[in-house]
Amino acid sequence: MTSERTQAYGRVMRTIADVGPTKLHEDELDRIRNAADTLIFARTFEDARAAPADVDALCEHLVATGRWTPERADELARDVLACGPLTPVA
């Protein structure tokens, strides 16, 4: 685990604390927390491959329904992804 990953995890937790129930439903908060937790404890990207995909889908939904701006959703998705180990380069 690196300091960059723990800082990203902190940003995710601050984001969900700041917006909390005013902009996210409880199941959405759980999905974000679970993804961040899965990624922060993963040793390899393969260990947590589904977590970023789920957050991406959630962010797309939040934007499509007009609840979040694309910029805010992109920021959350980037922060969640940054909680994990480096992705393999193709």
C-alpha positions in Angstrom: 0.0 0.0 0.0 1.3 3.4 -0.9 0.6 6.9 0.5 -1.0 7.8 -2.8 -3.5 5.0 -2.4 -4.3 6.0 1.2 -4.7 9.6 0.1 -7.1 8.6 -2.6 -9.0 6.5 -0.1 -9.3 9.5 2.1 -10.6 11.6 -0.7 -13.3 9.0 -1.5 -14.4 8.9 2.1 -14.5 12.7 2.3 -16.5 12.9 -0.9 -19.2 10.5 0.4 -19.2 12.2 3.8 -19.6 15.6 2.2 -22.4 14.6 -0.2 -23.8 11.7 1.8 -27.5 11.3 1.9 -28.2 14.6 0.1 -26.9 13.3 -3.2 -26.5 9.6 -2.8 -28.8 6.8 -1.7 -27.6 4.4 1.0 -27.0 1.5 -1.5 -25.0 3.9 -3.6 -22.9 4.9 -0.6 -22.3 1.2 0.1 -21.2 0.5 -3.5 -18.7 3.3 -3.3 -17.4 2.3 0.1 -17.1 -1.4 -1.0 -15.3 -0.5 -4.1 -12.8 1.7 -2.3 -12.3 -0.9 0.4 -11.8 -3.7 -2.1 -9.2 -1.7 -4.1 -7.3 -0.4 -1.1 -6.7 -3.9 0.2 -6.1 -5.5 -3.2 -2.6 -6.7 -4.0 -3.1 -6.7 -7.7 -5.5 -5.1 -10.1 -6.8 -8.5 -11.0 -7.9 -9.0 -7.4 -10.3 -6.1 -7.7 -11.2 -5.8 -11.4 -15.0 -5.6 -10.8 -14.8 -2.7 -8.3 -13.9 0.1 -10.8 -16.4 -1.1 -13.3 -19.2 -0.9 -10.7 -18.2 2.6 -9.7 -18.0 3.6 -13.4 -21.5 2.3 -13.9 -22.8 4.2 -10.8 -21.1 7.4 -11.9 -22.7 7.1 -15.4 -26.1 6.6 -13.7 -25.6 9.7 -11.4 -24.7 11.8 -14.5 -27.5 10.4 -16.6 -30.1 11.2 -14.0 -28.8 14.7 -13.5 -27.9 14.1 -9.9 -24.1 14.7 -10.4 -22.1 16.7 -12.9 -19.8 14.8 -15.2 -16.8 16.5 -13.6 -17.8 15.4 -10.1 -18.5 11.9 -11.2 -15.2 11.7 -13.1 -13.4 12.9 -10.0 -15.0 10.2 -7.8 -14.2 7.5 -10.3 -10.6 8.6 -10.6 -10.2 8.7 -6.8 -11.8 5.2 -6.4 -9.5 3.8 -9.1 -6.5 5.4 -7.4 -7.2 3.4 -4.2 -6.1 0.3 -6.0 -2.8 -1.1 -7.2 -1.5 0.0 -10.6 -3.3 -1.3 -13.6 -1.3 -3.5 -15.9 0.0 -1.8 -19.1 -1.1 -3.6 -22.3 
